[in-house]
């Protein structure tokens, strides 16, 4: 996502795809804002920093509705790698 992109813009792009699984890469705060938008939270509640990862299960693309399945911080990912 571009730094100035609104979360709704990514949702619009996802709607165009006809696949079962999607991996998105990006940076904070855009991914945190998208997660909040997808789960219909008023404000971002995650803090993905360098190398953090999240898994969303999309219930619907139009309108966008998702559930946060898991969230791993960089520290947790390093621990899993050891």
C-alpha positions in Angstrom: 0.0 0.0 0.0 1.2 3.5 -0.7 1.7 5.6 2.4 -1.2 7.9 1.4 -3.6 5.0 0.4 -6.8 4.6 2.3 -7.6 1.0 3.6 -10.8 1.1 1.4 -8.5 1.2 -1.7 -6.9 -2.1 -0.8 -10.3 -3.7 -0.2 -11.4 -2.5 -3.7 -8.3 -4.1 -5.3 -9.0 -7.4 -3.4 -12.5 -7.4 -4.8 -11.1 -7.7 -8.3 -9.3 -10.9 -7.6 -10.8 -14.4 -8.0 -8.5 -16.4 -5.7 -8.9 -18.3 -2.4 -5.8 -17.0 -0.6 -4.0 -13.7 -0.8 -0.7 -12.5 0.8 -0.3 -8.8 1.3 3.0 -7.1 2.3 3.3 -3.6 3.5 4.3 -1.3 6.3 2.9 0.2 9.4 0.7 2.1 9.9 -1.1 1.2 6.6 -1.5 -2.5 7.4 -2.6 -1.7 10.9 -5.2 0.7 9.5 -6.3 -2.0 7.0 -6.7 -4.6 9.7 -8.9 -2.2 11.7 -10.9 -1.4 8.6 -11.4 -5.0 7.7 -12.6 -6.1 11.2 -14.7 -2.9 11.5 -12.8 -1.5 14.5 -13.0 2.2 15.0 -9.3 2.7 15.3 -6.2 0.5 14.7 -5.6 -1.9 17.6 -2.6 -3.7 16.2 1.0 -2.5 16.0 2.8 -4.4 13.3 6.4 -3.4 13.3 9.3 -4.7 11.3 8.7 -8.3 10.4 5.3 -8.6 12.1 2.6 -10.8 10.5 -1.2 -11.1 10.7 -3.7 -13.5 9.2 -7.2 -12.3 8.4 -10.1 -14.5 7.3 -12.3 -12.6 4.9 -15.9 -13.3 5.4 -17.0 -10.9 2.7 -15.3 -8.6 0.2 -18.3 -6.4 -0.5 -18.9 -5.1 2.0 -15.5 -5.9 3.5 -15.9 -8.0 6.7 -13.0 -10.0 8.2 -11.9 -11.7 11.4 -8.4 -11.5 12.8 -7.2 -15.1 13.0 -3.7 -14.5 14.4 -1.2 -11.8 15.0 2.6 -12.4 15.5 5.0 -9.8 16.5 8.6 -9.7 15.3 9.7 -11.0 18.7 7.3 -14.0 18.5 8.5 -14.8 15.0 12.1 -14.7 16.1 11.2 -17.1 19.0 9.5 -19.5 16.6 12.6 -19.4 14.4 14.9 -20.4 17.2 
